[in-house]
Amino acid sequence: MSTGAIPAAKPMIGDEERRAVDRVLASGMVVQGPEVAAFEEEFSALVEGRPCVAVNSGTSALHLGLLAAGVGPGDEVIVPSFTFAATANSVALTGATPVFADIEPDHFCLDPVAVEAAVSPRTVGIMPVHLYGHAADMTALQAIADRHGLALFEDACQAHLASWHGRPVGALGTIGTFSFYPTKNMTTGEGGLVVCADEEIARKVRLLRNQGMERRYENELVGFNTRMTDIAAAIGRVQLTKVGAWTERRQANASYLDTHLTGVATPKVAGGAVHVYHQYTVRAHGRDALQARLSEAGIGTGVYYPIPNHRLPSFADGAGRGVDLPETERACREAISLPVHPALTDNDLERIVAAVTKAVEA
Ligand SMILES: *Cc1c(COP(=O)(O)O)cnc(C)c1O
């Protein structure tokens, strides 16, 4: 019986990934090339065949995707505050203003009622985050977008293979973005990808990714260097063959925890949603004490996120000023993520349940 520490997350990078990297290194062609093109093609199969453009991070995917969709100074984009800072950062980096809206308590995602209340004449889009691997209510958000003539920009950075009423997240908006940071459900080391609603947006993202060039030295616009390397893409192609099975493990682990945990509020899944459990996040009163006790028992946990975006020093005096989001604040106090990653053993799962039970009774 193992008694070592159980990490909160465990990137799975194996021999096949090493061989793929070695193949690229041996070829001598390491920058964006055939591996990136193949990775984009293969990822596209997961998002209804939409055009995909790979970049160097999820943050770049959000930033370039918004720019390609035409977001800029004077515009407002409605975002959750209960998310990783990259969500609102990407809006701010375009020169637009992130407008923070509250979440609904069941799935920690944007509350459509709060979103509709935040719509102003300057609003151009809504950016739902499919937090922890659970889709935001895309049906209600689409209806709001239709009513007010807004775009949907999906932050699917935590939601590879998640779906909403049978459709993959990331393929439901004008853009959908993914991250391949090591702790995400699949990795390329660092990396990201923009799923585009049409070829015109995809072309703009490709231009922005590479100094505004399609043909070398005929720069059409002012762009970035946010290319993915063929080394990263080769890792990603191997990971794509495994992410399905890993997701099933995550779901099986979550199901075990749902059944056996007591004393904490386990995650809910909306009708029509397939949850991919990037995180298995419970609510607990006395969350910090629980985290400390679990740490003593060798159980790694995560608090995502302790400070809402609107109160971060980066936004507090700007877009976050005067913002009051009670459900977001409550989630920041109560949410704690338990290990759910595919490397967990049955024994690990039993230990997690036993340690939580003991900690909440203490
Ligand atoms: C990870 C993440 C990002 C950013 O991805 P990076 O690859 O780290 O730049 C954006 N949004 C959310 C919700 C994330 O979890």
The ligand as a MOL file (V3000), in Angstrom:
LIG
                    3D

  0  0  0     0  0            999 V3000
M  V30 BEGIN CTAB
M  V30 COUNTS 15 15 0 0 0
M  V30 BEGIN ATOM
M  V30 1 C -4.4930 27.8170 -18.4840 0
M  V30 2 C -5.5520 28.8040 -18.7800 0
M  V30 3 C -5.3450 29.8520 -19.6810 0
M  V30 4 C -4.0280 30.2120 -20.2730 0
M  V30 5 O -3.3210 29.2030 -20.8380 0
M  V30 6 P -1.7030 29.2710 -20.8950 0
M  V30 7 O -1.3580 28.1780 -21.8420 0
M  V30 8 O -1.2020 29.0370 -19.5050 0
M  V30 9 O -1.3140 30.6090 -21.4090 0
M  V30 10 C -6.4310 30.6770 -19.9650 0
M  V30 11 N -7.6330 30.4970 -19.3930 0
M  V30 12 C -7.8460 29.5180 -18.5000 0
M  V30 13 C -9.2040 29.3660 -17.9080 0
M  V30 14 C -6.8140 28.6600 -18.1470 0
M  V30 15 O -7.0440 27.6960 -17.2360 0
M  V30 END ATOM
M  V30 BEGIN BOND
M  V30 1 1 1 2
M  V30 2 1 2 3
M  V30 3 2 2 14
M  V30 4 1 3 4
M  V30 5 2 3 10
M  V30 6 1 4 5
M  V30 7 1 5 6
M  V30 8 2 6 7
M  V30 9 1 6 8
M  V30 10 1 6 9
M  V30 11 1 10 11
M  V30 12 2 11 12
M  V30 13 1 12 13
M  V30 14 1 12 14
M  V30 15 1 14 15
M  V30 END BOND
M  V30 END CTAB
M  END
